[in-house]
Amino acid sequence: MTALLSRRAATALAITALAAGCASPATARVGPDSFAPLVKRVLPAVVNIAVVETVAQGSDPLSMFPPEVRRQLRDRFPQRRREVHGSGSGFIIDPNGLIVTNTHVISGADKIVVALHDGTELPAEVVGMDELTDIAVIRVKPAAALPSLTWGNSQTLEAGDWVVAAGNPFGLGGSVTVGIVSARGRDIGSGPFDDFIQVDAPINPGNSGGPLFNADGEVVGINSAILSPTGGSIGIGFAIPSELASHIVDELRAKGRIERGWLGISMQDIREPGVAVAEVVRSGPGGRAGLRVGDVVTGVNGQQVDDSRALLRAIAAIPPGQTARLTLQRQGREIELTVTIGRRPNSEG
């Protein structure tokens, strides 16, 4: 059975350029003779991340008791605990020690240690994490400025473009691979904001959080997931596009958390463009603004929305407290409602 392993990161598969059967050598695109100059420039800013998490050993013998009794018994009979070690990858986005990685690499960690390209090890602290996009920012305190990377524009990527990935597969340290973009805009079912770049990459444990570079050495993605029946690479890997990641990183850096807009409705996709309102939280932003069950939302602030994912993303991108103009179809009539956007509850994901 094919399983999606979102806790494994994507790296790009080294491939040999093949001319299409109908293409002549004069028209076929070829890659550079070597990626070595690019690798020498970017690899010093790629880091290895080691984490230690302390977990309870075995099943919890106190689980049958009420919470208040469990607390009392645990004080008298503490559980045996053990350390679990893991590793991943990341990259420096600010020379003062700001590092980007995946949330799943550091989530639950009691201790985080970053190994720089020159072997220096530094303790790290969490700046912020966003589970919905699997993006996290951590910080180290270096003695001097560190080499850092810059964001590229993932929107300019096309299927067939060369990409270079770097990371820490199986704890081997800085490794790079080369491949192409297989597709864009992939929804792999990992969350409401899926918009992955698919690359023909061999994915291995330890690559999570590593950068995906374009041919100019700019970060166009964060390697994050694979599709595999066994846990090993079959050449289908996924990276979070820089278009999304850069904004998330900026907000985590500034606030330590992500605040997303919320309407307080349940949505249902329909055959024609638009989103049907299936349920309304009466005390929520949409309910207070007058949204009704059966309304079909077709636009947000003048921008068309074709399905529930587009509506969710459009609302999530609006800061809580700001107003938005919704275009609706209600009983055959087009109307507009102004709604004050709420803050997406944690329980919503």
C-alpha positions as CSV (number, residue, x, y, z in Angstrom):
1,M,0.0,0.0,0.0
2,T,1.4,3.4,-1.0
3,A,1.8,5.7,2.1
4,L,2.6,9.4,2.3
5,L,5.6,9.9,4.7
6,S,5.5,13.6,5.6
7,R,8.2,13.0,8.2
8,R,10.8,12.4,5.6
9,A,12.2,15.3,3.6
10,A,12.7,15.6,-0.1
11,T,16.1,15.8,-1.9
12,A,16.6,16.0,-5.6
13,L,17.6,12.9,-7.7
14,A,20.9,13.0,-9.6
15,I,20.0,12.3,-13.2
16,T,21.6,12.2,-16.6
17,A,20.2,14.6,-19.2
18,L,18.2,12.7,-21.9
19,A,17.1,14.3,-25.1
20,A,13.4,13.6,-26.0
21,G,13.0,11.1,-28.9
22,C,11.6,13.8,-31.2
23,A,14.1,16.6,-30.2
24,S,17.3,17.3,-32.0
25,P,20.5,18.0,-30.1
26,A,20.4,21.6,-31.3
27,T,17.0,22.3,-29.6
28,A,17.3,20.1,-26.4
29,R,18.0,22.0,-23.2
30,V,21.1,20.8,-21.3
31,G,22.3,21.4,-17.8
32,P,25.6,22.9,-16.8
33,D,28.8,20.8,-17.0
34,S,29.0,20.8,-13.2
35,F,27.0,22.1,-10.3
36,A,30.2,22.4,-8.2
37,P,30.4,26.2,-8.3
38,L,26.8,26.5,-7.0
39,V,27.3,23.8,-4.3
40,K,30.5,25.5,-3.0
41,R,28.6,28.7,-2.7
42,V,25.4,27.4,-0.9
43,L,26.5,24.4,1.1
44,P,28.2,26.3,3.9
45,A,24.8,27.7,4.9
46,V,23.1,24.3,5.1
47,V,23.1,22.8,8.7
48,N,22.5,19.5,10.4
49,I,20.0,19.4,13.2
50,A,20.1,16.9,16.1
51,V,17.3,16.6,18.5
52,V,16.7,14.8,21.8
53,E,13.2,14.1,23.1
54,T,12.4,12.5,26.4
55,V,9.4,10.1,26.3
56,A,7.7,7.8,28.7
57,Q,9.0,4.2,28.4
58,G,6.2,1.6,27.6
59,S,2.5,2.1,28.2
60,D,1.1,4.3,30.9
61,P,-0.1,2.1,33.8
62,L,-2.0,5.0,35.3
63,S,-4.1,5.7,32.2
64,M,-7.2,4.0,33.8
65,F,-7.3,6.6,36.6
66,P,-9.0,10.1,36.4
67,P,-6.6,13.0,35.6
68,E,-6.4,14.4,39.2
69,V,-5.6,10.9,40.5
70,R,-2.9,10.4,37.8
71,R,-1.2,13.6,38.8
72,Q,-1.0,12.5,42.4
73,L,0.2,9.0,41.6
74,R,2.9,10.2,39.2
75,D,4.4,12.4,41.9
76,R,4.8,9.3,44.1
77,F,5.6,6.8,41.3
78,P,7.4,8.6,38.5
79,Q,7.4,6.7,35.2
80,R,10.6,5.4,33.7
81,R,11.6,7.7,30.8
82,R,14.1,7.3,27.9
83,E,15.7,9.6,25.4
84,V,14.8,9.4,21.7
85,H,17.4,10.9,19.2
86,G,16.5,12.2,15.8
87,S,18.1,14.3,13.1
88,G,17.2,16.6,10.2
89,S,18.4,19.5,8.1
90,G,18.0,23.2,7.9
91,F,19.5,26.3,6.4
92,I,20.7,29.7,7.6
93,I,18.5,32.5,6.4
94,D,20.2,35.3,8.5
95,P,23.9,35.6,9.3
96,N,23.0,36.3,12.9
97,G,22.0,32.7,13.4
98,L,18.4,32.4,12.2
99,I,17.7,28.9,10.8
100,V,14.7,27.5,8.9
101,T,13.7,23.8,9.1
102,N,10.6,21.6,9.3
103,T,8.3,21.7,12.3
104,H,8.3,17.9,12.4
105,V,12.1,17.9,12.8
106,I,12.0,19.8,16.1
107,S,8.5,19.3,17.5
108,G,8.6,17.8,21.0
109,A,12.4,18.2,21.3
110,D,13.9,18.8,24.7
111,K,17.2,19.7,23.2
112,I,18.3,20.9,19.8
113,V,21.9,21.1,18.5
114,V,22.9,22.6,15.2
115,A,26.0,21.4,13.5
116,L,27.4,24.0,11.0
117,H,29.2,23.1,7.8
118,D,32.6,23.5,9.5
119,G,31.7,21.0,12.3
120,T,30.9,23.6,14.9
121,E,28.0,22.6,17.2
122,L,25.7,25.2,18.7
123,P,22.6,24.8,21.0
124,A,19.5,26.2,19.4
125,E,16.3,27.7,20.7
126,V,12.9,27.6,19.0
127,V,11.7,31.0,17.6
128,G,8.4,29.7,16.3
129,M,6.7,26.7,14.6
130,D,3.7,26.4,12.3
131,E,2.3,22.8,12.1
132,L,-0.1,23.6,9.3
133,T,2.7,24.3,6.9
134,D,5.4,22.2,8.6
135,I,7.7,25.3,8.8
136,A,9.8,26.2,11.9
137,V,12.4,28.8,12.7
138,I,15.2,28.2,15.3
139,R,18.1,30.4,16.4
140,V,21.7,29.8,17.4
141,K,24.1,32.4,18.8
142,P,27.3,32.3,16.7
143,A,30.6,34.0,17.6
144,A,30.7,35.6,14.2
145,A,28.4,36.2,11.2
146,L,27.4,33.0,9.5
147,P,27.0,32.3,5.7
148,S,23.3,32.7,4.8
149,L,21.0,32.0,1.9
150,T,18.4,34.1,0.0
151,W,14.9,33.2,-1.1
152,G,14.2,32.7,-4.8
153,N,10.8,33.0,-6.6
154,S,9.2,29.6,-6.7
155,Q,6.4,31.0,-8.9
156,T,8.9,31.1,-11.8
157,L,9.7,27.4,-11.6
158,E,8.4,25.2,-14.4
159,A,8.2,21.4,-14.8
160,G,11.6,20.4,-16.2
161,D,13.7,23.1,-14.5
162,W,16.9,22.0,-12.7
163,V,16.9,22.0,-8.9
164,V,19.6,21.2,-6.4
165,A,18.7,19.9,-2.9
166,A,21.0,19.7,0.2
167,G,20.6,18.0,3.5
168,N,21.7,15.4,6.1
169,P,20.5,12.0,4.8
170,F,21.0,9.2,7.4
171,G,23.1,11.6,9.4
172,L,25.9,11.6,6.8
173,G,26.3,15.3,6.9
174,G,26.1,17.8,4.0
175,S,25.0,16.1,0.9
176,V,23.6,17.4,-2.4
177,T,21.6,15.9,-5.2
178,V,20.4,17.2,-8.5
179,G,17.1,16.7,-10.4
180,I,14.2,18.5,-12.1
181,V,10.9,19.9,-11.1
182,S,8.3,17.2,-11.9
183,A,5.2,19.3,-11.2
184,R,3.9,22.2,-9.2
185,G,0.8,22.8,-7.0
186,R,0.6,19.3,-5.6
187,D,-2.0,18.6,-2.9
188,I,-0.8,15.6,-1.0
189,G,-3.4,15.7,1.8
190,S,-1.1,16.7,4.6
191,G,-2.9,20.0,5.4
192,P,-5.2,22.7,4.1
193,F,-2.3,24.8,2.7
194,D,-0.7,22.1,0.5
195,D,0.9,23.6,-2.6
196,F,4.0,21.5,-3.0
197,I,6.7,21.4,-5.6
198,Q,7.2,17.9,-6.8
199,V,10.7,16.9,-7.7
200,D,12.2,13.6,-8.9
201,A,14.1,13.2,-5.7
202,P,15.5,10.3,-3.6
203,I,14.1,10.9,-0.2
204,N,15.9,9.6,2.9
205,P,15.6,10.1,6.7
206,G,17.5,13.2,7.8
207,N,16.8,15.3,4.8
208,S,13.7,17.0,6.3
209,G,14.0,20.8,6.4
210,G,16.8,21.0,3.8
211,P,16.7,23.7,1.1
212,L,15.8,23.2,-2.5
213,F,17.8,25.5,-4.8
214,N,17.2,26.9,-8.3
215,A,20.0,27.1,-10.8
216,D,21.0,30.5,-9.4
217,G,21.5,29.1,-5.9
218,E,18.4,30.7,-4.4
219,V,16.1,28.8,-2.1
220,V,12.9,28.0,-3.9
221,G,11.6,25.3,-1.5
222,I,11.9,23.5,1.8
223,N,12.2,19.7,1.3
224,S,9.4,18.1,3.4
225,A,7.8,14.9,2.2
226,I,7.9,11.8,-0.1
227,L,5.5,9.3,-1.6
228,S,6.7,5.8,-1.0
229,P,5.4,2.3,-0.4
230,T,8.4,1.4,1.7
231,G,9.9,4.5,3.3
232,G,12.7,4.5,0.7
233,S,12.9,6.8,-2.3
234,I,11.0,6.1,-5.5
235,G,11.8,9.5,-7.0
236,I,8.7,11.3,-5.9
237,G,9.5,14.1,-3.4
238,F,7.8,17.3,-2.3
239,A,9.1,20.7,-1.2
240,I,7.2,23.6,0.3
241,P,7.5,26.5,-2.2
242,S,9.4,29.6,-1.2
243,E,6.4,31.8,-2.1
244,L,4.6,30.3,1.0
245,A,7.7,29.6,3.2
246,S,9.2,33.1,3.1
247,H,6.0,34.7,4.4
248,I,5.6,32.1,7.1
249,V,9.3,32.5,8.2
250,D,8.9,36.3,8.3
251,E,5.9,36.1,10.6
252,L,7.4,33.5,12.8
253,R,10.5,35.6,13.1
254,A,8.5,38.7,14.0
255,K,5.8,37.1,16.3
256,G,6.8,33.6,17.1
257,R,3.4,32.3,15.8
258,I,1.1,32.4,12.8
259,E,-2.2,34.3,13.0
260,R,-4.6,33.2,10.3
261,G,-8.0,34.6,9.4
262,W,-11.2,32.7,10.1
263,L,-14.8,32.9,9.0
264,G,-16.4,30.3,11.3
265,I,-18.2,28.3,8.6
266,S,-18.2,24.8,7.2
267,M,-17.7,24.7,3.4
268,Q,-18.8,22.4,0.6
269,D,-17.5,22.3,-3.0
270,I,-20.0,22.5,-5.8
271,R,-19.9,21.8,-9.5
272,E,-19.7,25.4,-10.6
273,P,-17.1,27.9,-9.3
274,G,-17.8,29.0,-5.8
275,V,-18.1,27.5,-2.3
276,A,-21.4,26.6,-0.7
277,V,-21.8,27.4,3.0
278,A,-22.8,24.2,4.7
279,E,-22.8,25.4,8.3
280,V,-22.4,28.7,10.2
281,V,-21.0,29.2,13.7
282,R,-23.6,31.8,14.9
283,S,-21.1,33.6,17.1
284,G,-18.3,33.4,14.5
285,P,-17.3,36.2,12.1
286,G,-19.4,34.9,9.3
287,G,-22.5,34.4,11.4
288,R,-22.2,37.9,12.8
289,A,-21.8,39.3,9.3
290,G,-25.0,37.6,8.1
291,L,-23.7,34.6,6.2
292,R,-26.4,31.9,5.9
293,V,-26.4,28.2,5.1
294,G,-26.9,27.8,1.4
295,D,-25.0,30.9,0.4
296,V,-22.4,30.4,-2.3
297,V,-19.2,32.4,-1.8
298,T,-17.7,33.3,-5.2
299,G,-15.2,36.0,-4.3
300,V,-13.1,37.6,-1.5
301,N,-12.1,41.3,-1.9
302,G,-12.8,41.1,-5.6
303,Q,-10.8,38.0,-6.2
304,Q,-12.7,34.9,-7.5
305,V,-12.7,31.7,-5.4
306,D,-13.4,28.5,-7.2
307,D,-13.3,25.9,-4.4
308,S,-13.1,25.5,-0.6
309,R,-9.3,25.4,-0.6
310,A,-9.1,28.7,-2.4
311,L,-11.6,30.3,0.0
312,L,-9.8,28.9,3.1
313,R,-6.4,30.3,1.8
314,A,-7.9,33.7,0.9
315,I,-9.4,34.1,4.4
316,A,-6.4,32.7,6.2
317,A,-4.2,35.3,4.5
318,I,-6.2,38.2,5.9
319,P,-5.0,39.3,9.3
320,P,-7.5,38.9,12.1
321,G,-9.4,42.1,12.9
322,Q,-9.3,43.3,9.3
323,T,-12.5,43.5,7.2
324,A,-13.1,41.6,4.0
325,R,-15.7,41.9,1.2
326,L,-17.4,38.6,0.3
327,T,-19.3,38.2,-2.9
328,L,-22.2,35.8,-2.6
329,Q,-24.9,34.1,-4.6
330,R,-28.1,33.9,-2.5
331,Q,-31.3,32.7,-3.9
332,G,-30.3,33.6,-7.4
333,R,-29.1,37.1,-6.5
334,E,-25.5,38.4,-6.2
335,I,-24.9,40.3,-3.0
336,E,-21.9,41.5,-1.0
337,L,-21.2,41.2,2.7
338,T,-18.5,42.9,4.8
339,V,-17.1,40.7,7.5
340,T,-14.6,41.4,10.2
341,I,-12.2,38.4,10.0
342,G,-11.6,36.4,13.2
343,R,-8.6,34.5,14.5
344,R,-8.4,30.9,13.4
345,P,-8.7,28.8,16.6
346,N,-5.9,26.3,17.4
347,S,-8.4,23.5,17.4
348,E,-9.0,24.2,13.7
349,G,-5.6,22.9,12.9
